[in-house]
Amino acid sequence: MIAERLTDEEKTLDSGDKYQVELDKITEEDLEQIEWTPELLNMIAIKKELDSAFELSPHVIVNEGLTDEEYAQVAEHLYELQGINAVIDWERQKLYDETLSSFFGNLTSSDEGIPRENSEFYLTNGYTWNDRVGTSGLEQEYEHVLRGRKEKVQYTTTTNGDVINSDVVVEGQRGKDLILTIDMEYQAEVDKIVKEELRKAINNPGSNNGYLQDALAVVMDPQTGGDILALSGFRYDKEEQEYLNQAYRTIYDSHEPGSSIKGATVLAGYQEGVIDIGTILDESAIKIKSTPRFASYSYLGRSNSDLEALQKSSNVYMGRIAIKIAGATYREGGEILHNFDYAAFDLMRNYFSQFGLGVKTGGVDLPFEATGLTGINPDQGKLLYMAIGQYDTYTTLQLAQYVSTIANDGYRMKPRLVKEIREPGGGDGTPGELIRSINPEVLNRVDMDDKYIERVQTGFRRVVTSGTASGQWSGFPYEVAAKTGTAEKPKYEDGKQVAYTENLSLVGYSPLEEPEVAFAVIVPENGTGDNRHQVHHAIGKRIIETYYEFKNKTDKSKE
């Protein structure tokens, strides 16, 4: 009927243009006369998908929702369906549910195909329009490894374009396997720890004044090249009243950690020559014009040494280091800092960056990681707050790399999730042939004398044995060095403070000699009520206990 509407000239058009003219001739009245059954709509959808394919290029029509019977029916009639084939397709399986799913990443569907904004890149690398590709996480970072190799077929056609012969010139091959640094059983236990301790804090009126929602933790091996042992993050969804596994926040979200970064401040002071081992500084509160009174959280004595400053977590000691690094003169009475060199902000950030603070951690094998935020309005007093971790912000991964660098005697290692690439393994779980080992990589050695790093290590140990963490870690069965942190985080609405919260952080490592495990924990926006749950300490202790439980189990299995 539609063909009869063509003019003589339109009938002479080539098949593609003629088909388009026929479509244009269809009217609304024609469409109303058709009975739009599900079967007809399905046929139209298949036809539309076939029409969108490119000649002699593989194109997926449907790869999900088919029954075995439907697949068999198509396969049995392939001889009648020129250009159609029925093959087994692949699908990613999540063997560990949501554990690390945000780091494994996502794939496009066949309907989505390759990202259109990067289509030229994919097409020139042998992809077709509706190939599934990684769009985040390890799926994106290692797409070139995981995709495998497509079968390449050479077709022989007639002058009319009909295929009369085909030969496979390159056999297809399954994608390679990635071997991770993470023990998934240990990862699952760390997830359990973080989730359980966050739940305790959420249910504690002293910890939760309406703003607490996240708990984040990263565990690394400082000795074996910054191997990441666990990445865990949970968020409490108030509306749904459920805990969401959002481990990606350990590398995306940044927070002011408070005093846990004071080790970097002390080391900067050593290296700049403004303090030395045993230097004693006045503990009196600092008063600078246009800056709130700068004091420690409580009375810590008239003066403190460098070790005592770490042990007791003296804010004033760190503030005086910052003033000296700026080359300024401090006079009591609320005056400005005279001869203050604003380049001190960049100088201190340079020292911090040697530990991985405020910069990318060296290229963790993921498509994206945040570097944290630089504080704004750098007036004189802000330098003092930067020295106590309450100005710039850092990710949990950065904090883990920082403490790993201290544990590892000043060597900053590139963190890695993938340690090996192998040929596809057997169905019984045995790994395939090794293709490539991703070796440990030293990013830098901090520009500081060994004696100074050892001094900070001693200070971190004192934090646990007789300092700010001693009450929580008393009687702990394993050797641990650590540094606590608390950052003030008032909440404002319409310019008025409506609540007061604190970021709680903890970094540490174990054992003292040849450390095997380092960790960083940050729990933002805790309430400050009485008897609040010490969530950061609880997570840190359980992470170390679980690590040694797994280690002992592994050692026994080798005997």
C-alpha positions as CSV (number, residue, x, y, z in Angstrom):
1,M,0.0,0.0,0.0
2,I,2.7,2.4,0.9
3,A,4.8,1.5,-2.2
4,E,1.9,2.6,-4.4
5,R,2.2,6.2,-3.0
6,L,5.7,6.6,-4.5
7,T,6.2,8.7,-7.6
8,D,8.0,7.3,-10.6
9,E,11.1,9.3,-9.6
10,E,11.0,8.1,-6.0
11,K,10.8,4.4,-7.2
12,T,14.2,4.8,-8.9
13,L,16.0,5.9,-5.6
14,D,18.5,3.5,-4.1
15,S,17.2,1.2,-1.4
16,G,18.2,3.3,1.6
17,D,16.7,6.6,0.3
18,K,13.6,4.7,-1.0
19,Y,13.0,3.2,2.4
20,Q,13.2,6.6,4.1
21,V,10.7,8.0,1.6
22,E,8.3,5.1,2.3
23,L,8.5,5.8,6.0
24,D,7.8,9.5,5.4
25,K,4.6,8.5,3.4
26,I,3.1,6.7,6.5
27,T,0.3,8.8,8.0
28,E,-1.4,9.0,11.4
29,E,-4.4,7.3,9.9
30,D,-2.2,4.4,8.7
31,L,-0.9,3.9,12.3
32,E,-4.4,4.0,13.8
33,Q,-5.4,1.1,11.7
34,I,-2.7,-1.2,13.1
35,E,-3.3,-3.5,16.0
36,W,-0.3,-2.8,18.3
37,T,0.1,-6.1,19.9
38,P,3.1,-6.9,22.2
39,E,4.5,-9.2,19.6
40,L,4.3,-6.6,16.9
41,L,6.0,-4.0,19.1
42,N,8.7,-6.5,19.9
43,M,9.3,-7.1,16.2
44,I,9.6,-3.4,15.6
45,A,12.1,-3.0,18.4
46,I,14.2,-5.8,16.9
47,K,14.0,-4.3,13.4
48,K,15.0,-0.9,14.8
49,E,18.0,-2.5,16.5
50,L,19.0,-4.3,13.3
51,D,18.7,-1.1,11.3
52,S,21.1,0.7,13.7
53,A,23.8,-1.8,13.1
54,F,26.8,-1.2,10.8
55,E,27.5,-3.5,7.9
56,L,29.7,-6.5,8.7
57,S,30.2,-5.1,12.3
58,P,29.0,-7.2,15.3
59,H,25.9,-5.7,16.9
60,V,24.1,-7.0,20.0
61,I,20.3,-7.1,19.5
62,V,19.4,-8.7,22.9
63,N,21.6,-10.2,25.6
64,E,19.3,-10.5,28.6
65,G,15.8,-11.7,29.5
66,L,15.9,-14.6,27.0
67,T,14.7,-18.0,28.0
68,D,16.5,-21.2,26.9
69,E,13.6,-22.0,24.6
70,E,13.8,-18.6,22.8
71,Y,17.5,-19.0,22.4
72,A,17.1,-22.5,21.0
73,Q,14.4,-21.3,18.5
74,V,16.7,-18.6,17.1
75,A,19.7,-21.0,17.0
76,E,17.7,-23.7,15.1
77,H,16.7,-21.2,12.4
78,L,19.9,-19.4,11.8
79,Y,20.1,-20.8,8.2
80,E,17.0,-18.7,7.5
81,L,18.3,-15.6,9.2
82,Q,21.1,-14.1,7.0
83,G,23.5,-12.1,9.0
84,I,22.1,-13.2,12.4
85,N,24.0,-15.3,14.9
86,A,23.3,-16.7,18.4
87,V,26.3,-16.8,20.7
88,I,26.9,-16.9,24.4
89,D,27.5,-13.5,25.9
90,W,29.2,-12.6,29.2
91,E,28.1,-11.0,32.4
92,R,30.0,-9.7,35.4
93,Q,29.1,-11.5,38.7
94,K,29.4,-9.9,42.1
95,L,30.8,-12.6,44.2
96,Y,30.9,-10.5,47.3
97,D,27.7,-8.5,47.0
98,E,28.3,-4.8,47.7
99,T,31.8,-5.3,49.2
100,L,34.1,-2.9,47.3
101,S,31.5,-2.6,44.5
102,S,32.1,1.1,44.2
103,F,35.8,0.4,43.5
104,F,35.2,-2.4,41.1
105,G,33.1,0.1,39.1
106,N,30.3,-0.1,36.6
107,L,29.8,-1.1,33.0
108,T,27.6,0.3,30.3
109,S,24.8,-1.8,29.1
110,S,24.5,-2.9,25.4
111,D,21.8,-0.3,25.0
112,E,24.2,2.4,26.3
113,G,27.2,1.1,24.4
114,I,30.4,3.1,24.3
115,P,30.3,6.6,25.8
116,R,29.4,8.9,23.0
117,E,31.7,11.7,24.2
118,N,34.7,9.3,23.7
119,S,33.3,7.4,20.8
120,E,36.2,8.2,18.5
121,F,38.7,6.8,20.9
122,Y,36.8,3.5,21.4
123,L,36.0,3.0,17.7
124,T,39.6,3.5,16.7
125,N,40.5,0.9,19.2
126,G,38.3,-1.8,17.8
127,Y,35.1,-1.3,19.8
128,T,31.6,-1.2,18.2
129,W,28.9,1.2,19.1
130,N,27.0,-1.1,21.6
131,D,30.0,-2.7,23.2
132,R,29.9,-2.7,27.0
133,V,32.8,-0.8,28.6
134,G,33.9,0.2,32.1
135,T,32.8,3.7,33.2
136,S,34.1,3.8,36.7
137,G,36.5,2.2,39.2
138,L,38.7,-0.7,38.2
139,E,36.4,-1.5,35.3
140,Q,37.4,1.8,33.7
141,E,41.0,1.9,34.8
142,Y,41.7,-1.6,33.5
143,E,39.3,-1.7,30.6
144,H,42.1,-2.4,28.2
145,V,43.0,-5.5,30.2
146,L,39.6,-6.7,31.2
147,R,38.0,-6.4,27.7
148,G,39.8,-9.3,26.2
149,R,40.3,-9.7,22.5
150,K,37.5,-9.8,19.9
151,E,37.2,-12.4,17.3
152,K,38.1,-10.9,13.9
153,V,36.3,-12.2,10.8
154,Q,37.1,-11.6,7.2
155,Y,34.0,-11.6,4.9
156,T,33.9,-12.2,1.2
157,T,30.9,-10.5,-0.5
158,T,29.4,-10.3,-4.0
159,T,29.2,-7.0,-5.8
160,N,25.6,-6.7,-4.3
161,G,27.0,-6.9,-0.8
162,D,25.8,-10.4,-0.1
163,V,28.2,-12.4,2.1
164,I,29.3,-15.6,0.4
165,N,32.2,-16.6,2.7
166,S,33.7,-15.8,6.1
167,D,37.0,-16.8,7.8
168,V,38.1,-16.2,11.3
169,V,41.5,-14.4,11.1
170,V,41.9,-13.7,14.8
171,E,40.5,-15.9,17.5
172,G,38.6,-14.2,20.3
173,Q,40.0,-14.4,23.8
174,R,38.6,-13.8,27.3
175,G,39.8,-10.8,29.2
176,K,42.7,-11.0,31.7
177,D,42.3,-11.4,35.5
178,L,43.3,-8.8,38.0
179,I,44.8,-10.0,41.3
180,L,44.1,-7.5,44.1
181,T,46.1,-6.6,47.1
182,I,43.0,-6.9,49.2
183,D,42.0,-10.0,51.0
184,M,38.2,-10.0,50.5
185,E,37.5,-11.8,53.7
186,Y,39.5,-9.2,55.7
187,Q,37.8,-6.4,53.7
188,A,34.4,-7.9,54.6
189,E,35.4,-7.9,58.3
190,V,36.6,-4.3,58.1
191,D,33.2,-3.3,56.5
192,K,31.4,-5.1,59.3
193,I,33.5,-3.2,61.9
194,V,32.9,0.2,60.4
195,K,29.2,-0.4,59.9
196,E,28.7,-1.7,63.5
197,E,30.6,1.1,65.1
198,L,28.9,3.7,63.1
199,R,25.5,2.2,64.1
200,K,26.6,2.5,67.8
201,A,27.5,6.1,67.3
202,I,24.3,6.9,65.4
203,N,22.3,5.4,68.3
204,N,24.3,7.3,70.9
205,P,22.7,10.7,71.8
206,G,26.1,12.1,72.8
207,S,27.6,11.2,69.4
208,N,24.7,12.0,67.1
209,N,23.1,15.4,67.3
210,G,21.5,15.1,63.9
211,Y,24.6,15.6,61.7
212,L,26.6,12.4,62.1
213,Q,26.3,10.1,59.0
214,D,29.7,8.8,57.8
215,A,32.5,6.6,59.0
216,L,35.5,6.0,56.8
217,A,38.6,3.7,57.2
218,V,41.6,2.8,55.1
219,V,44.1,0.0,55.9
220,M,47.5,-0.3,54.2
221,D,50.6,-2.3,54.4
222,P,53.4,0.2,54.6
223,Q,56.2,-2.3,53.9
224,T,55.1,-3.9,50.7
225,G,54.6,-1.0,48.5
226,G,51.6,0.7,49.9
227,D,49.4,-2.3,49.4
228,I,45.8,-1.3,50.2
229,L,44.4,-4.0,52.5
230,A,40.9,-2.5,53.0
231,L,38.8,0.5,52.0
232,S,35.7,0.9,53.9
233,G,33.0,3.6,54.2
234,F,29.4,3.6,55.3
235,R,26.8,6.3,55.3
236,Y,23.6,6.3,57.3
237,D,20.6,7.3,55.3
238,K,18.2,9.0,57.7
239,E,15.2,8.8,55.5
240,E,15.5,5.1,54.7
241,Q,17.1,4.3,58.0
242,E,19.7,2.1,56.4
243,Y,23.5,1.9,56.2
244,L,24.9,2.3,52.7
245,N,28.2,0.8,51.7
246,Q,30.0,3.9,50.1
247,A,33.6,3.0,50.3
248,Y,34.4,5.4,47.4
249,R,34.1,8.2,50.0
250,T,37.6,7.2,51.3
251,I,39.1,8.7,48.2
252,Y,36.5,11.2,47.1
253,D,35.5,13.0,50.4
254,S,37.9,15.2,52.3
255,H,37.7,16.5,55.8
256,E,39.6,18.5,58.4
257,P,41.2,15.7,60.4
258,G,42.5,17.8,63.4
259,S,45.5,16.8,65.4
260,S,46.3,13.5,63.6
261,I,48.5,15.5,61.2
262,K,50.6,17.0,63.9
263,G,53.4,14.6,63.1
264,A,53.9,16.3,59.7
265,T,53.9,19.7,61.5
266,V,56.6,18.7,63.9
267,L,58.7,17.2,61.1
268,A,58.4,20.4,59.1
269,G,59.6,22.3,62.1
270,Y,62.6,20.1,62.5
271,Q,63.6,20.4,58.9
272,E,63.1,24.2,58.8
273,G,65.4,24.4,61.8
274,V,62.8,26.2,64.0
275,I,62.8,23.4,66.6
276,D,65.1,20.5,67.3
277,I,64.9,17.3,69.4
278,G,64.1,18.3,72.9
279,T,63.1,21.9,72.1
280,I,60.7,23.3,74.8
281,L,58.1,25.9,73.9
282,D,55.8,28.0,76.0
283,E,52.3,26.6,76.3
284,S,50.6,29.9,77.0
285,A,47.6,30.7,74.7
286,I,48.4,32.7,71.6
287,K,46.5,35.9,70.9
288,I,46.7,37.5,67.4
289,K,44.8,40.4,66.2
290,S,41.5,39.5,64.4
291,T,42.0,35.8,65.3
292,P,40.2,33.8,68.1
293,R,42.3,33.0,71.1
294,F,44.5,30.0,70.1
295,A,44.9,27.5,72.9
296,S,45.2,23.8,73.5
297,Y,42.0,21.8,74.4
298,S,43.0,22.0,78.2
299,Y,45.8,23.1,80.5
300,L,48.9,21.1,79.4
301,G,51.4,22.7,81.7
302,R,53.5,25.9,81.4
303,S,55.7,24.4,78.6
304,N,56.2,21.3,76.6
305,S,58.9,19.5,74.6
306,D,58.4,18.2,71.1
307,L,57.6,14.7,72.4
308,E,55.3,16.0,75.0
309,A,53.5,18.1,72.4
310,L,52.7,15.0,70.4
311,Q,51.9,12.9,73.4
312,K,49.5,15.5,74.9
313,S,48.5,16.9,71.5
314,S,49.4,20.5,72.2
315,N,47.8,23.0,69.8
316,V,50.0,25.8,71.1
317,Y,53.2,24.0,70.4
318,M,52.2,23.5,66.7
319,G,51.0,27.1,66.5
320,R,54.4,28.3,67.7
321,I,56.1,26.1,65.1
322,A,53.9,27.7,62.4
323,I,54.8,31.2,63.6
324,K,58.5,30.4,63.5
325,I,58.3,28.9,60.0
326,A,56.7,32.1,58.9
327,G,59.6,34.0,60.3
328,A,57.2,36.2,62.3
329,T,57.6,37.8,65.7
330,Y,54.9,37.2,68.2
331,R,54.2,39.7,71.0
332,E,51.6,39.1,73.6
333,G,48.6,41.4,73.8
334,G,46.8,40.7,70.6
335,E,49.0,42.4,68.1
336,I,49.5,41.2,64.5
337,L,52.4,38.9,63.8
338,H,55.2,41.2,62.7
339,N,57.4,40.2,59.6
340,F,54.9,37.4,58.8
341,D,55.9,35.7,55.5
342,Y,52.7,34.4,53.8
343,A,54.9,32.1,51.7
344,A,54.8,29.9,54.8
345,F,51.4,28.5,53.7
346,D,53.0,27.0,50.6
347,L,56.1,26.0,52.5
348,M,54.1,24.0,55.0
349,R,52.0,22.5,52.3
350,N,55.1,21.4,50.5
351,Y,56.3,19.5,53.6
352,F,52.8,18.0,54.1
353,S,52.7,16.9,50.4
354,Q,55.8,14.8,51.0
355,F,53.6,12.5,53.1
356,G,50.8,12.5,50.6
357,L,48.7,15.2,52.3
358,G,46.9,17.7,50.0
359,V,48.1,16.0,46.8
360,K,47.3,12.9,44.8
361,T,48.6,9.8,46.6
362,G,50.7,9.0,43.6
363,G,48.3,7.4,41.2
364,V,46.2,4.8,43.0
365,D,44.9,2.6,40.2
366,L,41.5,4.2,39.9
367,P,40.3,6.8,37.4
368,F,39.8,9.5,40.0
369,E,40.8,10.5,43.5
370,A,40.3,13.8,45.3
371,T,43.2,15.9,46.6
372,G,41.4,17.7,49.3
373,L,40.6,21.4,49.6
374,T,42.9,24.3,50.4
375,G,41.6,26.6,53.0
376,I,40.4,30.1,52.0
377,N,41.2,33.6,53.3
378,P,44.8,32.9,54.4
379,D,45.2,35.4,57.1
380,Q,48.0,35.0,59.7
381,G,45.9,33.0,62.2
382,K,44.9,30.4,59.6
383,L,48.5,29.2,59.4
384,L,48.3,28.2,63.1
385,Y,45.0,26.3,62.3
386,M,46.6,24.6,59.3
387,A,49.3,23.3,61.7
388,I,46.7,21.5,63.8
389,G,44.7,20.1,60.9
390,Q,41.8,22.6,61.0
391,Y,42.3,24.5,57.7
392,D,43.0,22.3,54.7
393,T,41.1,19.1,54.2
394,Y,42.4,15.6,53.3
395,T,40.9,12.3,52.2
396,T,41.1,9.1,54.3
397,L,43.5,7.6,51.8
398,Q,45.8,10.5,52.1
399,L,45.8,10.2,55.9
400,A,46.6,6.5,55.5
401,Q,49.5,7.2,53.2
402,Y,50.8,9.9,55.6
403,V,50.9,7.6,58.6
404,S,52.3,4.8,56.4
405,T,55.1,7.1,55.4
406,I,56.0,7.8,59.0
407,A,55.8,4.0,59.8
408,N,58.0,3.2,56.8
409,D,60.8,5.5,58.0
410,G,60.0,8.3,55.6
411,Y,59.4,6.4,52.4
412,R,56.2,7.3,50.7
413,M,54.9,4.3,48.6
414,K,52.4,4.4,45.8
415,P,49.2,2.8,47.0
416,R,47.9,0.1,44.8
417,L,44.8,-2.1,44.5
418,V,46.1,-4.4,41.8
419,K,49.3,-6.3,42.2
420,E,49.2,-8.8,39.3
421,I,47.6,-9.2,35.9
422,R,47.2,-12.9,34.8
423,E,45.8,-15.0,32.1
424,P,42.2,-16.2,32.8
425,G,42.2,-18.7,35.6
426,G,40.6,-22.1,35.6
427,G,37.1,-22.7,36.7
428,D,38.3,-24.2,40.0
429,G,39.7,-20.8,41.1
430,T,43.4,-21.5,40.3
431,P,45.1,-18.4,38.9
432,G,46.3,-18.2,35.3
433,E,49.8,-17.6,34.0
434,L,51.4,-14.4,35.3
435,I,51.5,-11.7,32.7
436,R,52.7,-8.7,34.7
437,S,53.5,-7.9,38.3
438,I,52.8,-4.4,39.5
439,N,55.9,-3.8,41.7
440,P,56.1,-1.6,44.7
441,E,57.0,1.9,43.8
442,V,58.7,4.5,46.0
443,L,57.2,7.9,45.2
444,N,59.7,9.9,47.4
445,R,61.7,9.8,50.6
446,V,60.7,12.7,52.8
447,D,63.4,15.4,53.0
448,M,64.1,14.9,56.7
449,D,66.8,13.3,58.8
450,D,66.2,9.8,60.1
451,K,66.5,10.9,63.7
452,Y,63.6,13.3,63.3
453,I,61.3,10.6,61.9
454,E,62.3,8.3,64.7
455,R,61.5,11.1,67.2
456,V,57.9,11.4,65.8
457,Q,57.6,7.6,65.8
458,T,58.4,7.7,69.5
459,G,55.9,10.5,70.0
460,F,53.2,8.5,68.3
461,R,54.0,5.5,70.6
462,R,53.6,7.8,73.7
463,V,50.2,8.9,72.5
464,V,49.0,5.3,73.0
465,T,51.0,4.5,76.2
466,S,50.6,7.7,78.2
467,G,49.0,10.3,76.0
468,T,45.6,11.3,74.4
469,A,44.8,7.7,73.3
470,S,46.0,5.9,76.4
471,G,42.6,5.7,78.1
472,Q,41.1,4.0,75.1
473,W,44.0,1.7,74.3
474,S,45.0,0.7,77.8
475,G,45.7,-3.1,78.0
476,F,45.6,-3.5,74.2
477,P,47.5,-6.8,73.4
478,Y,49.4,-5.5,70.4
479,E,52.1,-2.8,69.9
480,V,50.5,0.3,68.3
481,A,51.7,3.8,67.6
482,A,49.0,6.3,66.8
483,K,47.9,9.9,66.7
484,T,44.4,11.1,67.6
485,G,42.6,14.1,66.0
486,T,39.6,16.3,66.7
487,A,38.6,19.1,64.4
488,E,35.9,21.7,65.3
489,K,33.0,21.6,62.9
490,P,30.2,24.1,63.8
491,K,27.1,23.9,61.7
492,Y,25.5,27.1,60.4
493,E,22.1,27.9,58.8
494,D,21.4,31.4,57.4
495,G,24.7,32.6,58.9
496,K,23.8,31.5,62.4
497,Q,25.4,28.6,64.3
498,V,22.8,26.0,65.0
499,A,24.9,23.1,66.2
500,Y,28.4,22.2,67.2
501,T,30.1,19.0,65.8
502,E,33.5,17.6,65.7
503,N,35.4,15.5,63.2
504,L,37.1,12.6,65.0
505,S,40.2,11.0,63.4
506,L,42.8,8.4,64.2
507,V,45.9,7.3,62.4
508,G,48.3,4.5,63.5
509,Y,50.4,1.5,62.7
510,S,51.5,-1.8,64.2
511,P,53.9,-3.3,65.2
512,L,56.6,-0.7,66.1
513,E,59.5,-2.4,64.3
514,E,58.9,-3.3,60.7
515,P,55.3,-2.2,60.7
516,E,52.9,-4.5,58.8
517,V,49.7,-2.6,59.0
518,A,48.8,1.1,59.0
519,F,45.3,2.6,59.2
520,A,43.4,5.9,59.1
521,V,39.9,6.5,60.4
522,I,37.8,9.6,60.1
523,V,34.3,10.0,61.4
524,P,33.0,13.5,60.5
525,E,30.4,15.7,62.4
526,N,30.1,13.9,65.7
527,G,28.0,15.4,68.5
528,T,29.9,16.5,71.6
529,G,27.5,15.2,74.3
530,D,28.5,13.3,77.4
531,N,29.4,9.6,77.1
532,R,29.6,9.8,73.3
533,H,30.8,6.7,71.6
534,Q,34.6,6.8,70.9
535,V,33.9,5.5,67.4
536,H,37.3,6.3,65.9
537,H,39.1,4.4,68.6
538,A,36.7,1.5,68.5
539,I,37.2,1.1,64.7
540,G,41.0,1.4,65.0
541,K,41.3,-1.2,67.7
542,R,39.1,-3.7,66.0
543,I,40.9,-3.2,62.7
544,I,44.2,-4.1,64.3
545,E,42.8,-7.0,66.3
546,T,41.2,-8.5,63.2
547,Y,44.4,-8.0,61.2
548,Y,46.3,-10.1,63.7
549,E,43.6,-12.7,63.8
550,F,43.8,-13.2,60.1
551,K,47.6,-13.2,60.2
552,N,47.7,-15.9,62.9
553,K,45.1,-18.0,60.9
554,T,47.3,-17.7,57.8
555,D,50.5,-18.6,59.7
556,K,48.9,-21.7,61.1
557,S,47.6,-22.8,57.7
558,K,51.2,-22.7,56.4
559,E,52.6,-24.9,59.2
